[in-house]
Amino acid sequence: MTTPDVQYGLLAPMLIVFAVAVLGVLVEAFVPPRARRATHLGLALGGLVAALAAILGLAGTEASAMSGAVAIDGPTLFLQGTIVLVSIPAIALMAERTVAVTGAGAERRIDSFTPQASTTPGSVAEKEAIDAGVAQTEVFPLAMFAIGGMLLFPASTDLLTMFVALEVLSLPLYLLCGLARRRRLLSQEAALKYFLLGAFSSAFFLFGVAFLYGYAGTVRLDGIADAIAVDGQGRSLALIGTALLAVGLLFKVGAVPFHSWIPDVYQGAPTPVTALMATVTKVAAFGAILRIFGMALPGLESSWRPMLWVVAIATMVLGSVVAVTQTDVKRMLAYSSVAHTGFILTGVTALGNSGVSATMFYLLAYAFSTLGGFAIIGLARDERGEVSDLERWAGIGRRSPLVAAVFGLFLLSFAGIPLTSGFIGKFAVFSAASGAGGAALVVVGVVCSAIAAFFYVRVIVLMFFTDPGERTATIVRPTASVSCAIGVSVVVTVALGVFPQPVLDLASRAGNFV
């Protein structure tokens, strides 16, 4: 029997992050406003580095904690490591004071976040808060609570624990989405849509838990698997519960037909929050999907696999086709995210070591490329702040060739061009799906990748082969934190495309559940 001390050691990465989140609340209460940003940033980055060290210290561990409700195994540690590694530059983006270019060519530094979320957009109170230099530093403890929930989500082997983790990661994100400084009404609309649809998805998840408990008499994943293995017939409750759980989980990853919130929320949320949601939230949610289908429901594989096939195909096709019609860069990347969800689902359908390891590698590669892409988008500015209209990116490559080239690299990675991490990721999940009898999925995936390549290349052509005009956005000089985030993303994108084998081997060794 595991002792409490050992359990605390196993839970160390999550406990560290939650402790930092609580300390962040105390910082808001007791630290003077002028010192809050630096205090929050140092505390958050220090906590994430300590959590990463704890994850590395647990390497090779296969054990359970919290009376079996949390599993510390290969998939848990790989996914937690990915979440923490991506969260470090994502938090740095939140601390960035962005730049707006005035009409006279001068620059002034502003935040991506509104100074007062409680004020009416465009009101006198909001203008007074802006003039006073008020900063919305509550975003740091909110983000840390969300990250803590993300660390717990893929590690849960108990459906109730998983539900608690789902709510802990979701509620702070609902608030963060409504805090954009520019386009305040759009940001508040995005937060409301995300909250309402998220509440519905949580209800579906909870109904699924109830049905599976009614069927198996337990909410433990291994207990559900045992009940399915013993019961050769009469699985109606299990199938209904599986379908309801799938709705809740597929909403979090933005799969069709539960994707409608993705473009609106990605566009309306502050860009640093969009970067956080598009990367670590997707990693955590797919980790939970892998664990549920791999640990609790392998006995129903013949029933849920066709469903995932249909969802994966619809997600790839709709995401790739609709992205072609977008005129906003953030919405384009939002539909690109939908398409990539379909690609990742092809790996989920394979399951086994090959499917789990390929999916985890894809998540790692996609997360860093996406983070870098949104960090670049945050550099396009005019006198009012951030610019995401696609037409205003025309000719940016001629004015700022280095930044445009880096953005082009991320777009090529999304397209799956060789020598980028995106190519290796797609090759890995397509190989796993093909080996599991999913040749049709692979064919659809290749066709959709070709369609997606069109709109990625279209942006590159617009940046480099179009003359800049009067409305072309200005690419501001990135500060140290943004430069580090972009630099790390570039290194990972290239390294995983040129030398992927060490990480592929690591994912393969970590691809088995306890």
C-alpha positions as a printed NumPy array, in Angstrom:
array([[  0.   ,   0.   ,   0.   ],
       [  1.338,   3.415,  -0.979],
       [  2.159,   5.679,   1.933],
       [  0.87 ,   9.271,   2.035],
       [  4.408,  10.667,   1.652],
       [  4.957,   8.685,  -1.532],
       [  1.588,   9.884,  -2.792],
       [  2.545,  13.5  ,  -2.238],
       [  5.76 ,  12.86 ,  -4.118],
       [  3.831,  11.383,  -7.039],
       [  1.527,  14.393,  -7.099],
       [  4.369,  16.916,  -6.795],
       [  4.049,  18.524, -10.296],
       [  0.345,  19.23 ,  -9.798],
       [  0.724,  20.317,  -6.176],
       [  3.463,  22.782,  -7.103],
       [  1.342,  24.413,  -9.804],
       [ -1.743,  24.641,  -7.587],
       [  0.37 ,  26.071,  -4.754],
       [  1.708,  28.755,  -7.086],
       [ -1.861,  29.578,  -8.157],
       [ -2.911,  30.042,  -4.52 ],
       [  0.152,  32.187,  -3.846],
       [ -0.828,  34.252,  -6.874],
       [ -4.136,  35.027,  -5.206],
       [ -2.235,  36.222,  -2.127],
       [ -0.015,  38.359,  -4.335],
       [ -3.14 ,  40.06 ,  -5.689],
       [ -4.255,  40.777,  -2.14 ],
       [ -1.047,  41.985,  -0.51 ],
       [  1.564,  43.043,  -3.108],
       [  1.489,  46.692,  -4.314],
       [  0.063,  47.064,  -7.841],
       [  3.314,  48.265,  -9.405],
       [  5.181,  45.153,  -8.3  ],
       [  2.48 ,  42.59 ,  -9.08 ],
       [  3.382,  41.822, -12.688],
       [  7.029,  41.032, -11.97 ],
       [  6.096,  39.068,  -8.829],
       [  3.498,  37.028, -10.69 ],
       [  5.833,  36.325, -13.58 ],
       [  8.704,  35.187, -11.377],
       [  6.398,  33.074,  -9.236],
       [  4.667,  31.419, -12.212],
       [  7.838,  30.686, -14.172],
       [  9.615,  29.434, -11.05 ],
       [  6.69 ,  27.165, -10.224],
       [  6.551,  25.742, -13.745],
       [ 10.296,  25.061, -13.757],
       [  9.966,  23.333, -10.385],
       [  7.033,  21.279, -11.737],
       [  9.139,  20.275, -14.746],
       [ 11.958,  19.188, -12.426],
       [  9.447,  17.107, -10.442],
       [  8.229,  15.449, -13.655],
       [ 11.783,  14.607, -14.665],
       [ 12.384,  13.206, -11.201],
       [  9.422,  10.851, -11.672],
       [ 10.679,   9.533, -15.022],
       [ 10.157,   5.79 , -15.288],
       [  7.656,   5.708, -12.416],
       [  4.568,   3.501, -12.723],
       [  2.346,   3.945,  -9.703],
       [ -0.977,   5.317,  -8.52 ],
       [ -1.934,   7.954,  -5.97 ],
       [ -5.054,   9.313,  -4.262],
       [ -6.4  ,   5.797,  -3.656],
       [ -5.971,   4.915,  -7.303],
       [ -7.693,   8.015,  -8.708],
       [ -4.487,   9.314, -10.326],
       [ -1.998,   7.281, -12.36 ],
       [  1.642,   8.227, -12.725],
       [  2.809,   6.364, -15.816],
       [  4.457,   6.97 , -19.17 ],
       [  1.58 ,   8.803, -20.883],
       [  0.949,  10.936, -17.788],
       [  4.544,  12.085, -17.468],
       [  5.023,  12.675, -21.22 ],
       [  1.843,  14.73 , -21.478],
       [  2.515,  16.627, -18.247],
       [  6.017,  17.408, -19.466],
       [  4.572,  18.723, -22.737],
       [  2.01 ,  20.858, -20.887],
       [  4.629,  22.417, -18.61 ],
       [  7.166,  22.987, -21.395],
       [  4.6  ,  24.799, -23.538],
       [  3.102,  26.684, -20.581],
       [  6.425,  28.357, -19.733],
       [  6.593,  30.475, -22.943],
       [  2.783,  30.87 , -22.891],
       [  2.986,  32.522, -19.457],
       [  5.805,  34.717, -20.729],
       [  3.491,  35.914, -23.521],
       [  0.875,  36.885, -20.933],
       [  3.39 ,  39.114, -19.174],
       [  4.276,  40.91 , -22.371],
       [  3.396,  44.578, -22.661],
       [  2.533,  44.786, -26.335],
       [  3.249,  47.728, -28.571],
       [  0.901,  49.946, -30.535],
       [  2.226,  52.171, -33.307],
       [  0.842,  55.696, -33.248],
       [  0.058,  57.679, -36.329],
       [  3.281,  59.65 , -35.992],
       [  5.347,  56.453, -36.065],
       [  6.034,  56.513, -32.344],
       [  5.418,  53.51 , -30.119],
       [  3.597,  53.093, -26.845],
       [  3.39 ,  49.986, -24.701],
       [  0.023,  48.543, -23.722],
       [ -1.308,  45.268, -22.371],
       [ -3.161,  42.598, -24.304],
       [ -5.631,  42.537, -21.406],
       [ -8.236,  45.117, -20.465],
       [ -7.33 ,  47.174, -17.387],
       [-10.748,  46.553, -15.787],
       [-12.902,  43.629, -16.831],
       [-15.909,  44.941, -14.893],
       [-16.224,  48.182, -16.871],
       [-18.4  ,  48.61 , -19.942],
       [-16.385,  48.554, -23.2  ],
       [-15.646,  52.098, -24.361],
       [-16.958,  53.661, -21.144],
       [-15.431,  56.576, -19.284],
       [-14.417,  54.235, -16.454],
       [-12.472,  52.051, -18.868],
       [-10.688,  55.055, -20.388],
       [ -9.769,  56.306, -16.921],
       [ -8.347,  52.887, -16.037],
       [ -6.293,  52.894, -19.243],
       [ -4.951,  56.381, -18.557],
       [ -4.086,  55.367, -14.979],
       [ -2.064,  52.398, -16.244],
       [ -4.129,  49.8  , -14.392],
       [ -2.992,  46.24 , -15.202],
       [ -5.086,  43.063, -15.125],
       [ -2.627,  40.846, -13.206],
       [ -5.28 ,  38.348, -12.071],
       [ -4.599,  36.532, -15.333],
       [ -1.563,  34.807, -13.805],
       [ -3.253,  32.901, -10.953],
       [ -6.161,  32.12 , -13.284],
       [ -3.773,  30.661, -15.843],
       [ -1.94 ,  28.642, -13.192],
       [ -5.202,  27.154, -11.9  ],
       [ -6.048,  26.178, -15.487],
       [ -2.613,  24.618, -15.998],
       [ -2.981,  22.678, -12.741],
       [ -6.277,  21.265, -13.978],
       [ -4.627,  20.364, -17.268],
       [ -1.908,  18.424, -15.45 ],
       [ -4.527,  16.448, -13.517],
       [ -6.875,  15.81 , -16.446],
       [ -4.827,  13.219, -18.413],
       [ -3.554,  11.596, -15.198],
       [ -7.012,  10.808, -13.803],
       [ -8.108,   7.174, -13.671],
       [-11.373,   8.017, -11.931],
       [-14.171,   9.703, -13.89 ],
       [-15.16 ,  11.969, -11.   ],
       [-11.568,  13.129, -10.548],
       [-11.437,  13.716, -14.284],
       [-14.614,  15.795, -14.113],
       [-13.187,  17.938, -11.309],
       [-10.013,  18.454, -13.363],
       [-12.137,  19.389, -16.387],
       [-13.929,  22.096, -14.434],
       [-10.743,  23.4  , -12.8  ],
       [ -9.092,  23.872, -16.199],
       [-12.212,  25.255, -17.901],
       [-13.543,  27.897, -15.491],
       [-10.415,  30.103, -15.507],
       [-10.33 ,  29.939, -19.31 ],
       [-13.925,  31.194, -19.527],
       [-12.848,  34.29 , -17.579],
       [ -9.575,  34.808, -19.444],
       [-11.328,  34.808, -22.824],
       [-13.326,  37.912, -21.903],
       [-10.358,  40.094, -20.954],
       [ -9.076,  41.294, -24.337],
       [ -8.158,  44.978, -24.448],
       [ -9.129,  45.486, -28.082],
       [-12.51 ,  44.414, -29.479],
       [-13.949,  44.2  , -25.975],
       [-17.451,  43.266, -27.077],
       [-16.115,  40.512, -29.319],
       [-14.026,  39.241, -26.426],
       [-16.985,  39.226, -24.033],
       [-19.138,  37.488, -26.632],
       [-16.432,  34.837, -27.042],
       [-16.259,  34.261, -23.293],
       [-20.053,  33.906, -23.026],
       [-20.212,  31.443, -25.934],
       [-17.368,  29.415, -24.49 ],
       [-18.998,  29.347, -21.058],
       [-22.447,  28.32 , -22.275],
       [-21.238,  25.63 , -24.657],
       [-18.667,  24.464, -22.117],
       [-21.414,  24.084, -19.511],
       [-23.428,  21.954, -21.923],
       [-20.397,  19.78 , -22.691],
       [-19.679,  19.326, -18.982],
       [-23.279,  18.23 , -18.478],
       [-22.912,  15.641, -21.236],
       [-19.702,  14.41 , -19.622],
       [-21.393,  14.103, -16.232],
       [-24.363,  12.244, -17.722],
       [-21.872,   9.86 , -19.325],
       [-20.262,   9.285, -15.933],
       [-23.684,   8.499, -14.461],
       [-24.516,   5.965, -17.176],
       [-21.157,   4.215, -16.878],
       [-21.515,   4.11 , -13.1  ],
       [-24.971,   2.628, -13.473],
       [-23.532,  -0.007, -15.782],
       [-20.31 ,  -0.908, -13.953],
       [-21.05 ,   0.141, -10.362],
       [-17.79 ,   2.13 , -10.279],
       [-16.262,   5.249, -11.809],
       [-12.755,   3.759, -11.885],
       [-11.52 ,   3.229, -15.445],
       [-10.099,  -0.233, -14.735],
       [-13.37 ,  -1.239, -13.008],
       [-15.378,  -0.151, -16.05 ],
       [-13.059,  -2.152, -18.306],
       [-13.48 ,  -5.243, -16.11 ],
       [-17.277,  -4.925, -16.177],
       [-17.282,  -4.664, -19.968],
       [-14.983,  -7.688, -20.275],
       [-17.247,  -9.844, -18.091],
       [-20.543,  -8.717, -19.631],
       [-20.811, -10.188, -23.103],
       [-24.258,  -8.671, -23.748],
       [-26.499,  -5.95 , -22.387],
       [-24.031,  -3.112, -22.996],
       [-26.603,  -0.449, -23.826],
       [-25.83 ,   1.665, -20.741],
       [-22.105,   1.429, -21.453],
       [-22.597,   2.538, -25.069],
       [-24.802,   5.472, -24.068],
       [-22.293,   6.501, -21.398],
       [-19.44 ,   6.239, -23.892],
       [-21.284,   8.45 , -26.381],
       [-22.027,  11.093, -23.746],
       [-18.432,  11.091, -22.476],
       [-17.223,  11.462, -26.038],
       [-19.386,  14.57 , -26.52 ],
       [-17.812,  16.264, -23.507],
       [-14.281,  15.365, -24.524],
       [-14.648,  16.095, -28.249],
       [-15.952,  19.553, -27.346],
       [-12.731,  20.344, -25.484],
       [-10.57 ,  19.39 , -28.486],
       [-12.868,  21.183, -30.961],
       [-13.91 ,  18.217, -33.098],
       [-16.83 ,  18.417, -35.535],
       [-19.73 ,  18.828, -34.801],
       [-18.673,  20.338, -31.46 ],
       [-16.284,  22.892, -32.947],
       [-18.507,  25.966, -33.308],
       [-16.914,  27.756, -30.352],
       [-13.371,  27.462, -31.696],
       [-13.239,  30.27 , -34.333],
       [-15.199,  32.806, -32.272],
       [-13.278,  32.177, -29.053],
       [ -9.859,  32.058, -30.729],
       [-10.586,  35.35 , -32.482],
       [-12.136,  37.149, -29.523],
       [ -9.807,  36.055, -26.723],
       [ -6.552,  37.902, -25.992],
       [ -3.876,  36.377, -28.211],
       [ -1.784,  35.029, -25.272],
       [ -4.899,  33.251, -23.981],
       [ -5.623,  31.896, -27.457],
       [ -2.083,  30.539, -27.572],
       [ -2.608,  28.833, -24.2  ],
       [ -5.972,  27.333, -25.196],
       [ -4.847,  26.173, -28.629],
       [ -1.865,  24.29 , -27.211],
       [ -1.91 ,  22.965, -23.657],
       [ -5.7  ,  22.599, -23.425],
       [ -5.655,  20.398, -26.513],
       [ -2.778,  18.336, -25.096],
       [ -4.636,  17.756, -21.821],
       [ -7.947,  16.914, -23.493],
       [ -6.416,  14.429, -25.897],
       [ -4.547,  12.871, -22.99 ],
       [ -7.882,  12.269, -21.257],
       [ -9.349,  10.813, -24.469],
       [ -6.434,   8.41 , -24.814],
       [ -6.761,   7.269, -21.215],
       [-10.519,   6.739, -21.29 ],
       [-10.6  ,   4.853, -24.577],
       [ -7.359,   3.005, -23.852],
       [ -8.039,   1.994, -20.24 ],
       [-11.82 ,   1.884, -19.754],
       [-13.308,   1.138, -23.164],
       [-11.062,  -1.223, -25.168],
       [-13.797,  -3.858, -24.887],
       [-16.163,  -1.572, -26.834],
       [-13.631,  -0.784, -29.54 ],
       [-15.803,  -2.253, -32.295],
       [-18.552,   0.197, -31.313],
       [-16.702,   3.461, -30.693],
       [-14.024,   3.186, -33.392],
       [-16.481,   3.71 , -36.306],
       [-17.82 ,   6.749, -34.459],
       [-14.333,   8.203, -34.12 ],
       [-13.692,   7.482, -37.788],
       [-16.727,   9.53 , -38.808],
       [-15.801,  12.373, -36.443],
       [-12.165,  12.391, -37.603],
       [-13.114,  12.505, -41.288],
       [-15.722,  15.236, -40.777],
       [-13.272,  17.258, -38.674],
       [-10.453,  17.035, -41.208],
       [-12.69 ,  17.925, -44.152],
       [-14.61 ,  20.792, -42.553],
       [-11.562,  22.348, -40.896],
       [ -9.514,  22.276, -44.096],
       [-12.258,  23.49 , -46.435],
       [-13.68 ,  26.295, -44.268],
       [-10.202,  27.621, -43.424],
       [ -9.754,  28.493, -47.112],
       [-12.561,  31.066, -46.906],
       [-11.3  ,  32.935, -43.812],
       [-10.198,  36.573, -43.994],
       [ -8.858,  36.816, -40.437],
       [ -5.539,  35.192, -39.501],
       [ -6.716,  34.082, -36.059],
       [ -9.891,  32.533, -37.479],
       [ -7.825,  30.825, -40.159],
       [ -5.594,  29.261, -37.509],
       [ -8.728,  28.37 , -35.535],
       [-10.106,  26.305, -38.406],
       [ -6.6  ,  24.973, -38.943],
       [ -6.764,  23.808, -35.326],
       [-10.025,  22.015, -36.115],
       [ -8.373,  20.241, -39.054],
       [ -5.41 ,  19.227, -36.877],
       [ -7.848,  17.811, -34.333],
       [ -9.022,  15.478, -37.074],
       [ -5.448,  14.483, -37.878],
       [ -4.757,  13.728, -34.225],
       [ -7.947,  11.671, -33.964],
       [ -6.573,   9.329, -36.644],
       [ -3.864,   8.402, -34.159],
       [ -6.418,   7.97 , -31.37 ],
       [ -8.359,   5.442, -33.45 ],
       [ -5.265,   3.22 , -33.614],
       [ -4.786,   3.037, -29.828],
       [ -2.158,   0.534, -28.62 ],
       [  1.401,   1.682, -28.104],
       [  1.762,   2.897, -31.685],
       [ -1.385,   5.046, -31.605],
       [ -0.729,   6.531, -28.161],
       [  2.935,   7.326, -28.864],
       [  2.174,   8.827, -32.293],
       [ -0.586,  10.992, -30.84 ],
       [  1.642,  12.236, -28.019],
       [  4.422,  13.122, -30.47 ],
       [  1.953,  14.998, -32.687],
       [  0.648,  16.935, -29.69 ],
       [  4.17 ,  17.987, -28.707],
       [  5.067,  19.089, -32.231],
       [  1.771,  20.867, -32.874],
       [  1.777,  22.69 , -29.524],
       [  5.098,  24.45 , -30.073],
       [  4.359,  25.387, -33.695],
       [  0.967,  26.79 , -32.701],
       [  2.405,  28.75 , -29.789],
       [  4.995,  30.309, -32.076],
       [  2.363,  31.129, -34.687],
       [  0.144,  33.018, -32.257],
       [  3.174,  34.787, -30.783],
       [  3.946,  36.099, -34.279],
       [  0.34 ,  37.215, -34.781],
       [  0.653,  39.285, -31.612],
       [  3.434,  41.335, -33.233],
       [  1.256,  42.78 , -36.03 ],
       [  0.157,  46.209, -34.79 ],
       [ -1.371,  49.516, -35.735],
       [ -2.288,  52.596, -33.696],
       [ -5.092,  50.712, -31.917],
       [ -3.152,  47.568, -31.134],
       [ -3.224,  44.06 , -32.583],
       [ -4.13 ,  43.487, -36.239],
       [ -5.399,  40.124, -37.489],
       [ -7.222,  41.013, -40.726],
       [ -5.584,  38.958, -43.452],
       [ -5.547,  41.805, -45.987],
       [ -3.402,  43.878, -43.631],
       [ -0.667,  41.223, -43.718],
       [ -0.023,  41.971, -47.387],
       [  3.65 ,  42.843, -47.951],
       [  4.729,  42.204, -44.356],
       [  7.478,  39.915, -45.65 ],
       [  9.107,  42.838, -47.448],
       [  9.048,  45.097, -44.407],
       [  9.944,  42.485, -41.777],
       [ 11.442,  39.528, -43.674],
       [ 12.771,  37.652, -40.637],
       [  9.491,  37.646, -38.702],
       [  7.554,  36.737, -41.848],
       [  9.993,  33.91 , -42.602],
       [  9.535,  32.479, -39.11 ],
       [  5.748,  32.675, -39.471],
       [  6.114,  30.974, -42.844],
       [  8.062,  28.171, -41.155],
       [  5.215,  27.558, -38.711],
       [  2.681,  27.588, -41.562],
       [  4.747,  25.038, -43.496],
       [  4.88 ,  22.877, -40.384],
       [  1.083,  23.045, -40.124],
       [  0.926,  21.98 , -43.767],
       [  3.148,  18.985, -43.066],
       [  6.07 ,  19.958, -45.315],
       [  9.151,  17.68 , -44.892],
       [ 11.94 ,  18.764, -42.512],
       [  9.386,  20.26 , -40.142],
       [  7.826,  18.718, -37.046],
       [  4.399,  18.774, -38.698],
       [  5.5  ,  16.318, -41.369],
       [  6.873,  13.832, -38.834],
       [  3.765,  14.182, -36.667],
       [  1.4  ,  13.479, -39.549],
       [  3.571,  10.607, -40.765],
       [  3.486,   9.085, -37.268],
       [ -0.309,   9.249, -36.783],
       [ -1.042,   8.176, -40.353],
       [  1.315,   5.208, -39.992],
       [ -0.348,   4.185, -36.727],
       [ -3.831,   4.486, -38.259],
       [ -2.818,   2.534, -41.354],
       [ -1.358,  -0.251, -39.22 ],
       [ -4.666,  -0.482, -37.34 ],
       [ -6.75 ,  -0.844, -40.501],
       [ -7.478,   2.844, -41.012],
       [ -6.258,   3.203, -44.603],
       [ -9.38 ,   5.192, -45.526],
       [ -8.61 ,   7.682, -42.76 ],
       [ -5.091,   8.097, -44.103],
       [ -6.356,   8.796, -47.627],
       [ -8.754,  11.468, -46.37 ],
       [ -6.   ,  12.907, -44.177],
       [ -3.583,  13.218, -47.102],
       [ -6.214,  14.911, -49.276],
       [ -7.133,  17.343, -46.486],
       [ -3.452,  18.086, -45.894],
       [ -3.178,  19.086, -49.558],
       [ -6.217,  21.358, -49.211],
       [ -4.78 ,  22.89 , -46.051],
       [ -1.458,  23.531, -47.762],
       [ -3.286,  25.913, -50.129],
       [ -4.364,  28.4  , -47.487],
       [ -1.048,  28.2  , -45.649],
       [  0.867,  28.926, -48.848],
       [ -1.644,  31.672, -49.685],
       [ -0.591,  33.57 , -46.55 ],
       [  3.094,  33.132, -47.434],
       [  2.457,  34.474, -50.953],
       [  0.504,  37.391, -49.486],
       [  3.375,  38.294, -47.152],
       [  6.26 ,  38.02 , -49.628],
       [  4.842,  38.517, -53.122],
       [  2.409,  41.38 , -52.533],
       [  3.392,  45.019, -52.309],
       [  2.762,  46.618, -48.9  ],
       [  0.077,  49.273, -48.848],
       [ -1.057,  52.06 , -46.56 ],
       [ -3.098,  49.662, -44.415],
       [ -0.343,  47.065, -44.059],
       [  0.255,  46.329, -40.407],
       [  3.559,  47.112, -38.717],
       [  5.559,  44.296, -37.173],
       [  6.855,  45.664, -33.88 ],
       [ 10.167,  44.633, -32.394],
       [  9.598,  41.663, -30.068],
       [ 10.808,  41.967, -26.511],
       [ 12.961,  39.358, -24.806],
       [ 10.092,  37.196, -23.549],
       [  8.376,  37.059, -26.945],
       [ 11.685,  36.453, -28.706],
       [ 12.435,  33.531, -26.387],
       [  8.968,  32.028, -26.963],
       [  9.314,  32.317, -30.727],
       [ 12.924,  31.098, -30.67 ],
       [ 12.088,  27.995, -28.644],
       [  9.172,  27.23 , -30.973],
       [ 11.414,  27.538, -34.029],
       [ 14.086,  25.274, -32.536],
       [ 11.549,  22.591, -31.571],
       [  9.78 ,  22.79 , -34.941],
       [ 13.035,  22.312, -36.858],
       [ 14.634,  19.834, -34.441],
       [ 11.604,  17.52 , -34.428],
       [ 11.533,  17.696, -38.215],
       [ 15.214,  16.943, -38.763],
       [ 16.102,  14.772, -35.739],
       [ 12.803,  13.319, -34.497],
       [ 13.981,   9.848, -33.534],
       [ 14.994,  10.494, -29.887],
       [ 11.582,  12.007, -29.11 ],
       [  9.776,   9.296, -31.08 ],
       [ 11.633,   6.67 , -29.049],
       [ 10.774,   8.493, -25.82 ],
       [  7.097,   8.62 , -26.815],
       [  7.182,   4.916, -27.71 ],
       [  8.627,   4.003, -24.309],
       [  5.996,   6.174, -22.63 ],
       [  3.077,   4.85 , -24.653],
       [  1.748,   2.22 , -22.251],
       [ -0.854,   2.865, -19.538],
       [ -0.429,   1.299, -16.097]])
